[in-house]
């Protein structure tokens, strides 16, 4: 469900970019951006608790799975038992990558608008729109923290270090 909601938000940002590129009506763009930004914020607020619970579950599942692997033995049969847990963690990571993609797309709208030509005499209006979109800092938020791809990459990096740390400690302690 969460992945579908995030995909809809992703498509909404794409539709906004398509509409501003095709229609080239700068006067309507600010109103459309207000609607899109409100949808992003409301959706973020509604599903943020579920995302936080999923993140906590994934964060605790990774070391627990590694502990199970080390305590039950390091055979292929134990790895087969842990496979569903691995898929769940990968699914949670996919959800967070999708949420951060929404934020990344919102940050790339400003260069898109700067590259468009809205006609003679609209340079000030287009710059005003660019400033408005840039200052709105739209994206996907979890408890008022903007979720970026850098944050997700750091989370994955830290838990990869934890996994390899647990594995190396458990493999070489024997």
KOLTOR-217503 format. One line per 2 residues: number of its first residue (from 1); their letters; for each residue x, y, z of N, C-alpha, C. Coordinates in pm, whole numbers, always signed. Last residue first. Example, Ala and Ser with C-alpha at 12.3 -4.5 7.8 and 13.67 -1.06 7.14 Angstrom:
2	sa	+1285:-225:+708:+1367:-106:+714:+1290:+3:+787 ~ +1319:-569:+780:+1230:-450:+780:+1320:-330:+780
% end
This chain:
174	xx	+3500:-1790:+1692:+3508:-1935:+1720:+3647:-1982:+1726 ~ +3512:-1533:+1608:+3518:-1557:+1754:+3536:-1704:+1786
172	xx	+3470:-1498:+1340:+3609:-1511:+1385:+3621:-1531:+1535 ~ +3197:-1479:+1304:+3271:-1580:+1229:+3410:-1603:+1284
170	xx	+3121:-1265:+1469:+3070:-1400:+1495:+3147:-1507:+1422 ~ +3259:-1054:+1350:+3283:-1086:+1490:+3237:-1229:+1522
168	xx	+3152:-1057:+1095:+3295:-1079:+1113:+3328:-1115:+1257 ~ +2878:-1009:+1151:+2921:-1131:+1085:+3069:-1159:+1108
166	xx	+2887:-757:+1274:+2835:-873:+1346:+2882:-1003:+1283 ~ +2997:-609:+1057:+3061:-613:+1188:+3016:-732:+1270
164	xx	+2808:-644:+859:+2941:-700:+839:+3019:-705:+969 ~ +2593:-509:+987:+2582:-650:+946:+2719:-711:+930
162	xx	+2698:-250:+1022:+2655:-329:+1138:+2649:-477:+1102 ~ +2737:-176:+755:+2853:-186:+843:+2819:-270:+966
160	xx	+2470:-171:+681:+2560:-264:+613:+2686:-283:+697 ~ +2377:+36:+837:+2332:-99:+868:+2411:-205:+793
158	xx	+2512:+250:+711:+2534:+221:+854:+2492:+78:+886 ~ +2408:+238:+447:+2551:+223:+473:+2576:+183:+618
156	xx	+2138:+292:+487:+2178:+163:+430:+2325:+137:+459 ~ +2161:+554:+587:+2098:+449:+668:+2141:+311:+618
154	xx	+2278:+682:+367:+2352:+673:+492:+2294:+565:+583 ~ +2066:+660:+183:+2195:+596:+154:+2279:+582:+280
152	xx	+1876:+818:+310:+1849:+676:+290:+1979:+602:+263 ~ +2005:+1068:+297:+1969:+1010:+427:+1946:+860:+415
150	xx	+2023:+1103:+19:+2143:+1095:+101:+2117:+1034:+237 ~ +1762:+1130:-57:+1832:+1008:-97:+1962:+992:-18
148	xx	+1568:+1261:+219:+1647:+1274:+97:+1714:+1141:+65 ~ +1299:+1387:+382:+1365:+1260:+351:+1436:+1271:+217
146	xx	+1287:+1641:+612:+1281:+1613:+468:+1364:+1488:+437 ~ +1102:+1623:+895:+1238:+1607:+844:+1227:+1563:+698
144	xx	+847:+1616:+1003:+906:+1745:+967:+1054:+1739:+931 ~ +796:+1334:+1004:+801:+1415:+1127:+884:+1542:+1105
142	xx	+912:+1317:+698:+878:+1225:+806:+903:+1300:+935 ~ +825:+1434:+373:+870:+1462:+509:+825:+1352:+604
140	xx	+911:+1483:+44:+848:+1390:+137:+910:+1410:+275 ~ +870:+1816:-80:+928:+1684:-82:+852:+1595:+13
138	xx	+950:+2162:-105:+857:+2050:-113:+934:+1920:-122 ~ +1042:+2424:-46:+1113:+2303:+0:+1021:+2183:+3
136	xx	+968:+2679:-108:+866:+2592:-49:+926:+2463:+4 ~ +1179:+2797:-235:+1158:+2829:-94:+1052:+2741:-28
134	xx	+1144:+2693:-494:+1265:+2665:-419:+1246:+2690:-270 ~ +901:+2805:-567:+914:+2659:-559:+1036:+2622:-476
132	xx	+967:+3078:-556:+857:+3025:-477:+870:+2874:-459 ~ +1173:+3098:-743:+1200:+3129:-603:+1093:+3071:-512
130	xx	+1025:+3029:-973:+1141:+2949:-933:+1172:+2972:-786 ~ +842:+3240:-980:+794:+3103:-963:+908:+3011:-917
128	xx	+1018:+3450:-1027:+936:+3452:-906:+883:+3311:-876 ~ +1112:+3375:-1276:+1206:+3379:-1164:+1132:+3382:-1030
126	xx	+877:+3406:-1424:+937:+3273:-1412:+1037:+3269:-1297 ~ +836:+3681:-1399:+736:+3586:-1347:+796:+3447:-1329
124	xx	+1062:+3776:-1531:+1044:+3807:-1388:+942:+3713:-1325 ~ +1019:+3677:-1792:+1139:+3638:-1718:+1123:+3665:-1569
122	xx	+824:+3744:-1967:+785:+3658:-1854:+904:+3616:-1769 ~ +882:+3881:-2201:+825:+3956:-2089:+786:+3871:-1970
120	xx	+822:+3622:-2438:+879:+3754:-2404:+805:+3818:-2286 ~ +820:+3279:-2307:+783:+3387:-2398:+841:+3519:-2354
118	xx	+919:+3086:-2150:+776:+3113:-2141:+730:+3227:-2232 ~ +1141:+2841:-2184:+1117:+2976:-2233:+967:+2999:-2236
116	xx	+1314:+2649:-1934:+1202:+2672:-2025:+1192:+2819:-2065 ~ +1507:+2626:-1741:+1546:+2594:-1879:+1435:+2621:-1980
114	xx	+1378:+2680:-1503:+1480:+2774:-1552:+1518:+2749:-1697 ~ +1229:+2449:-1478:+1160:+2574:-1506:+1258:+2679:-1558
112	xx	+1440:+2267:-1423:+1351:+2248:-1538:+1284:+2379:-1576 ~ +1551:+2360:-1183:+1629:+2368:-1307:+1544:+2348:-1433
110	xx	+1312:+2305:-1020:+1365:+2441:-1039:+1454:+2450:-1163 ~ +1282:+2029:-1011:+1183:+2109:-1084:+1237:+2249:-1114
108	xx	+1448:+1887:-849:+1490:+1905:-988:+1389:+1985:-1072 ~ +1324:+1861:-607:+1439:+1951:-613:+1484:+1976:-757
106	xx	+1132:+1669:-667:+1089:+1806:-634:+1205:+1904:-642 ~ +1291:+1444:-697:+1222:+1499:-814:+1176:+1642:-789
104	xx	+1368:+1405:-432:+1470:+1435:-534:+1406:+1495:-659 ~ +1124:+1340:-311:+1195:+1462:-272:+1297:+1502:-379
102	xx	+1079:+1096:-441:+981:+1204:-453:+1048:+1337:-418 ~ +1293:+947:-350:+1287:+982:-492:+1188:+1095:-516
100	xx	+1226:+893:-90:+1333:+990:-114:+1339:+1032:-261 ~ +1030:+701:-137:+994:+828:-72:+1102:+934:-95
98	xx	+1186:+498:-251:+1081:+561:-331:+1040:+695:-270 ~ +1347:+433:-34:+1410:+485:-155:+1307:+555:-242
96	xx	+1150:+333:+136:+1221:+456:+171:+1296:+516:+53 ~ +1072:+104:-7:+973:+207:+26:+1043:+339:+57
94	xx	+1311:-40:-5:+1255:+7:-133:+1152:+117:-111 ~ +1332:-102:+262:+1431:-12:+202:+1381:+43:+70
92	xx	+1119:-279:+279:+1116:-155:+356:+1215:-55:+298 ~ +1220:-484:+114:+1095:-415:+79:+1082:-282:+152
90	xx	+1442:-568:+261:+1463:-508:+129:+1338:-433:+81 ~ +1305:-674:+481:+1394:-560:+500:+1421:-490:+367
88	xx	+1173:-887:+352:+1095:-782:+420:+1181:-658:+438 ~ +1389:-1042:+264:+1298:-981:+166:+1215:-870:+228
86	xx	+1495:-1124:+508:+1577:-1042:+419:+1488:-971:+316 ~ +1291:-1282:+602:+1327:-1161:+676:+1409:-1066:+589
84	xx	+1296:-1496:+415:+1179:-1406:+424:+1209:-1276:+498 ~ +1565:-1603:+472:+1532:-1538:+345:+1406:-1451:+351
82	xx	+1619:-1755:+689:+1624:-1610:+707:+1584:-1533:+581 ~ +1614:-2013:+593:+1515:-1974:+694:+1508:-1822:+710
80	xx	+1839:-2009:+431:+1707:-2026:+368:+1595:-1987:+465 ~ +2034:-1998:+625:+2017:-1883:+536:+1882:-1890:+466
78	xx	+2007:-2253:+724:+1976:-2139:+811:+1954:-2014:+727 ~ +2095:-2400:+504:+1958:-2419:+552:+1916:-2305:+644
76	xx	+2362:-2332:+476:+2268:-2283:+375:+2124:-2298:+421 ~ +2506:-2247:+799:+2479:-2330:+682:+2377:-2266:+589
74	xx	+2602:-2154:+1039:+2621:-2075:+919:+2599:-2156:+792 ~ +2393:-2148:+1332:+2491:-2208:+1242:+2497:-2130:+1114
72	xx	+2244:-2012:+1509:+2188:-2136:+1456:+2286:-2210:+1365 ~ +2400:-1784:+1561:+2368:-1877:+1669:+2318:-2012:+1617
70	xx	+2425:-1649:+1315:+2545:-1689:+1388:+2515:-1794:+1494 ~ +2160:-1611:+1243:+2251:-1678:+1151:+2375:-1730:+1224
68	xx	+2068:-1463:+1459:+2012:-1595:+1431:+2105:-1675:+1342 ~ +2222:-1231:+1416:+2241:-1310:+1538:+2186:-1451:+1520
66	xx	+2109:-1146:+1177:+2250:-1183:+1180:+2283:-1266:+1304 ~ +1850:-1091:+1261:+1872:-1195:+1161:+2018:-1239:+1160
64	xx	+1904:-882:+1438:+1843:-1005:+1488:+1863:-1119:+1389 ~ +2005:-680:+1271:+2095:-745:+1368:+2037:-875:+1424
62	xx	+1756:-650:+1112:+1887:-679:+1053:+1982:-742:+1156 ~ +1545:-581:+1276:+1544:-712:+1211:+1681:-749:+1156
60	xx	+1580:-321:+1355:+1601:-427:+1455:+1604:-565:+1392 ~ +1531:-188:+1114:+1655:-161:+1186:+1683:-269:+1291
58	xx	+1274:-274:+1048:+1386:-314:+964:+1519:-295:+1036 ~ +1131:-152:+1256:+1128:-297:+1240:+1246:-345:+1156
56	xx	+1185:+118:+1203:+1229:+57:+1328:+1233:-94:+1320 ~ +1057:+138:+954:+1201:+163:+965:+1257:+102:+1092
54	xx	+791:+87:+1026:+860:-2:+934:+1012:+15:+942 ~ +749:+310:+1191:+738:+175:+1247:+810:+75:+1157
52	xx	+777:+513:+999:+869:+508:+1112:+867:+370:+1178 ~ +562:+458:+831:+698:+450:+780:+800:+439:+892
50	xx	+348:+507:+1005:+368:+374:+948:+509:+355:+895 ~ +389:+780:+1046:+400:+688:+1159:+421:+545:+1110
48	xx	+346:+892:+788:+476:+900:+852:+493:+803:+968 ~ +107:+909:+650:+175:+780:+651:+309:+781:+726
46	xx	+14:+1174:+693:-74:+1060:+718:+4:+929:+732 ~ +226:+1339:+617:+177:+1342:+755:+94:+1218:+787
44	xx	+245:+1282:+345:+358:+1257:+434:+312:+1248:+578 ~ -2:+1380:+259:+27:+1237:+248:+142:+1198:+338
42	xx	+35:+1652:+313:-72:+1578:+378:-46:+1428:+374 ~ +257:+1716:+147:+264:+1734:+293:+158:+1652:+366
40	xx	+160:+1652:-111:+282:+1590:-59:+288:+1598:+93 ~ -62:+1822:-128:-80:+1676:-134:+42:+1604:-78
38	xx	+67:+2070:-119:-28:+2033:-13:-52:+1883:-10 ~ +211:+2057:-358:+282:+2068:-231:+191:+2029:-114
36	xx	-1:+2053:-543:+94:+1942:-535:+167:+1942:-401 ~ -119:+2304:-493:-196:+2181:-478:-103:+2061:-460
34	xx	+95:+2475:-554:+33:+2477:-421:-43:+2348:-393 ~ +133:+2417:-825:+237:+2381:-730:+183:+2380:-587
32	xx	-98:+2528:-930:-78:+2383:-941:+30:+2336:-843 ~ -40:+2798:-872:-157:+2733:-813:-145:+2581:-818
30	xx	+188:+2834:-1030:+197:+2852:-885:+79:+2786:-815 ~ +91:+2791:-1292:+188:+2699:-1234:+197:+2712:-1082
28	xx	-64:+2981:-1408:-133:+2871:-1342:-37:+2779:-1265 ~ +126:+3151:-1519:+30:+3206:-1422:-42:+3096:-1346
26	xx	+264:+3014:-1710:+332:+3039:-1583:+235:+3090:-1477 ~ +200:+2784:-1924:+124:+2892:-1861:+181:+2914:-1722
24	xx	+299:+2566:-2075:+376:+2689:-2063:+294:+2809:-2014 ~ +214:+2310:-2146:+119:+2422:-2150:+188:+2557:-2146
22	xx	+448:+2144:-2129:+360:+2143:-2246:+274:+2269:-2257 ~ +575:+2201:-1886:+654:+2194:-2008:+564:+2205:-2133
20	xx	+377:+2181:-1701:+443:+2310:-1714:+528:+2314:-1841 ~ +305:+1911:-1740:+209:+2019:-1767:+278:+2153:-1784
18	xx	+538:+1775:-1662:+488:+1762:-1798:+394:+1878:-1833 ~ +552:+1848:-1392:+662:+1884:-1485:+615:+1877:-1629
16	xx	+314:+1732:-1303:+334:+1876:-1290:+443:+1923:-1387 ~ +372:+1464:-1354:+262:+1529:-1427:+276:+1680:-1419
14	xx	+577:+1417:-1168:+604:+1406:-1311:+497:+1476:-1395 ~ +433:+1448:-934:+542:+1541:-961:+576:+1538:-1110
12	xx	+260:+1229:-965:+205:+1364:-956:+312:+1470:-984 ~ +436:+1014:-952:+371:+1043:-1080:+311:+1184:-1079
10	xx	+497:+1029:-680:+603:+1039:-781:+545:+1077:-917 ~ +250:+977:-568:+313:+1107:-545:+423:+1132:-648
8	xx	+221:+711:-657:+125:+813:-701:+184:+953:-681 ~ +427:+591:-514:+435:+593:-660:+339:+697:-718
6	xx	+330:+614:-257:+450:+688:-295:+467:+695:-446 ~ +114:+438:-278:+91:+580:-244:+211:+664:-285
4	xx	+250:+198:-329:+156:+252:-428:+128:+400:-403 ~ +392:+166:-92:+466:+182:-218:+376:+240:-327
2	xx	+186:+129:+88:+270:+249:+98:+348:+274:-31 ~ +81:-120:+0:+0:+0:+0:+86:+127:+0
% end
